[in-house]
Amino acid sequence: MNPPKFCSVLLPFLVASTLGWSQACPKVTLTSSTQQTIQGLVFAVNCLIDVSEQARSNLPQNPKPGLLAEGVSIRDAQHTRPYPNIVFAVIAVPAEGTMKMSLATPDNPEATVSSAESDCKIKLNQDNTIDGQCGRASGTLFVVYHR
């Protein structure tokens, strides 16, 4: 008896797709046996760890360049870590239900913003660090830089 033609075409595709594509980790089912449930849970967790490690190991060693942003709460006087290639920094303070902001760039390295709640100022330094200072209430410093 000869198998139908579509089976001979479908079977290699199914085998190749099963072997070529990664399988999802098994779901944990609750059973009446605590030991079986725990074994299933351990197996599923180990599978998830393996899958995430494989995904992490496939990342390129040198990530592509791009812009990154970081937010830092500023209260009193603070000095930040160095940031490579600062594009700009923004200081923001709450002001009557909204936010007031001021921008600092390497060409214009100082920014000040005032509100009823607080006065804040920032300065971009030559060593790619930022000095920030806020008065009564804290402000938020946003730094945008090249990776």
C-alpha positions as CSV (number, residue, x, y, z in Angstrom):
1,M,0.0,0.0,0.0
2,N,1.5,3.3,-1.1
3,P,1.0,6.4,1.2
4,P,-0.8,9.3,-0.4
5,K,1.4,11.7,-2.2
6,F,0.6,14.6,0.2
7,C,1.9,12.5,3.2
8,S,5.2,12.0,1.5
9,V,5.5,15.7,1.0
10,L,4.1,16.6,4.5
11,L,6.2,14.1,6.5
12,P,9.7,15.6,5.7
13,F,8.4,19.1,6.4
14,L,7.0,18.1,9.8
15,V,10.2,16.2,10.8
16,A,12.4,19.2,9.7
17,S,10.3,21.7,11.5
18,T,10.3,19.7,14.6
19,L,14.0,19.3,14.6
20,G,14.8,22.8,13.4
21,W,12.7,24.9,15.7
22,S,13.1,25.0,19.4
23,Q,10.3,23.6,21.5
24,A,8.7,25.5,24.4
25,C,9.3,24.4,27.9
26,P,6.7,22.0,29.3
27,K,3.8,23.3,31.4
28,V,3.7,22.2,35.0
29,T,0.6,20.1,35.9
30,L,-0.5,19.7,39.5
31,T,-0.9,16.0,40.4
32,S,-1.9,14.2,43.5
33,S,1.8,13.3,44.0
34,T,3.7,16.2,45.5
35,Q,7.0,14.6,44.3
36,Q,5.8,14.4,40.7
37,T,4.6,18.0,40.8
38,I,7.9,19.3,42.2
39,Q,9.9,17.2,39.7
40,G,7.8,18.7,36.9
41,L,8.4,22.2,38.3
42,V,12.1,21.7,38.6
43,F,12.2,20.3,35.0
44,A,10.3,23.3,33.7
45,V,12.5,25.8,35.5
46,N,15.7,24.2,34.3
47,C,14.3,24.3,30.8
48,L,13.5,28.0,31.1
49,I,17.0,28.7,32.4
50,D,18.6,26.8,29.5
51,V,16.4,28.6,26.9
52,S,17.3,32.0,28.4
53,E,21.0,31.2,28.6
54,Q,21.0,30.1,24.9
55,A,19.2,33.3,24.0
56,R,21.7,35.4,26.0
57,S,24.7,33.6,24.5
58,N,23.4,34.4,21.0
59,L,23.7,38.2,21.6
60,P,26.5,39.9,19.8
61,Q,29.6,40.7,21.8
62,N,29.7,44.3,20.6
63,P,26.2,45.8,20.7
64,K,25.4,48.3,18.0
65,P,25.9,51.9,18.9
66,G,22.8,53.9,19.9
67,L,21.4,56.4,22.3
68,L,20.7,55.5,25.9
69,A,18.8,57.4,28.5
70,E,19.0,57.3,32.3
71,G,17.0,59.0,35.0
72,V,18.4,60.0,38.4
73,S,16.6,61.6,41.3
74,I,18.5,64.7,42.5
75,R,18.2,66.0,46.1
76,D,20.7,68.4,47.6
77,A,24.1,68.4,45.8
78,Q,25.1,65.4,43.8
79,H,27.8,64.4,41.4
80,T,27.0,61.6,38.8
81,R,29.1,58.9,37.3
82,P,30.8,59.6,34.0
83,Y,28.7,59.2,30.9
84,P,30.3,58.5,27.5
85,N,29.4,61.1,24.8
86,I,26.6,63.1,26.5
87,V,24.1,64.4,24.0
88,F,22.0,66.4,26.4
89,A,20.7,66.4,30.0
90,V,17.3,67.6,31.2
91,I,16.5,68.7,34.8
92,A,12.8,68.4,35.7
93,V,10.9,69.6,38.8
94,P,7.3,69.3,39.8
95,A,5.4,72.6,39.4
96,E,1.7,73.0,40.3
97,G,0.5,69.7,38.8
98,T,2.9,69.7,35.9
99,M,6.6,69.5,35.3
100,K,9.1,72.3,34.5
101,M,12.2,71.4,32.6
102,S,15.5,72.9,31.5
103,L,18.0,71.5,28.9
104,A,21.8,71.4,29.1
105,T,24.0,70.4,26.2
106,P,27.7,70.2,25.7
107,D,27.5,73.7,24.0
108,N,25.4,75.1,26.8
109,P,26.5,73.1,29.8
110,E,24.4,74.7,32.5
111,A,20.6,74.6,33.1
112,T,18.4,75.9,35.9
113,V,14.7,75.4,36.6
114,S,12.6,77.0,39.4
115,S,9.2,76.2,40.8
116,A,7.3,76.9,44.0
117,E,8.4,73.4,45.2
118,S,12.1,73.6,44.4
119,D,15.0,75.2,42.5
120,C,17.3,72.9,40.6
121,K,20.4,73.4,38.5
122,I,22.7,71.1,36.6
123,K,26.1,71.5,35.0
124,L,27.8,69.2,32.5
125,N,31.5,68.8,33.4
126,Q,34.5,68.3,31.1
127,D,35.0,64.8,32.5
128,N,31.5,63.7,31.3
129,T,30.1,63.8,34.8
130,I,27.1,66.0,35.8
131,D,26.8,68.1,39.0
132,G,23.2,68.6,40.1
133,Q,21.6,70.4,43.0
134,C,18.0,70.8,44.1
135,G,16.6,72.7,47.0
136,R,13.5,71.8,49.0
137,A,12.0,69.1,46.8
138,S,13.9,66.6,44.7
139,G,14.1,66.9,40.9
140,T,14.8,64.4,38.2
141,L,17.9,64.4,36.0
142,F,17.5,62.7,32.6
143,V,20.8,62.0,30.7
144,V,20.8,61.0,27.1
145,Y,24.1,59.7,25.8
146,H,25.7,57.6,23.1
147,R,26.7,54.1,24.0
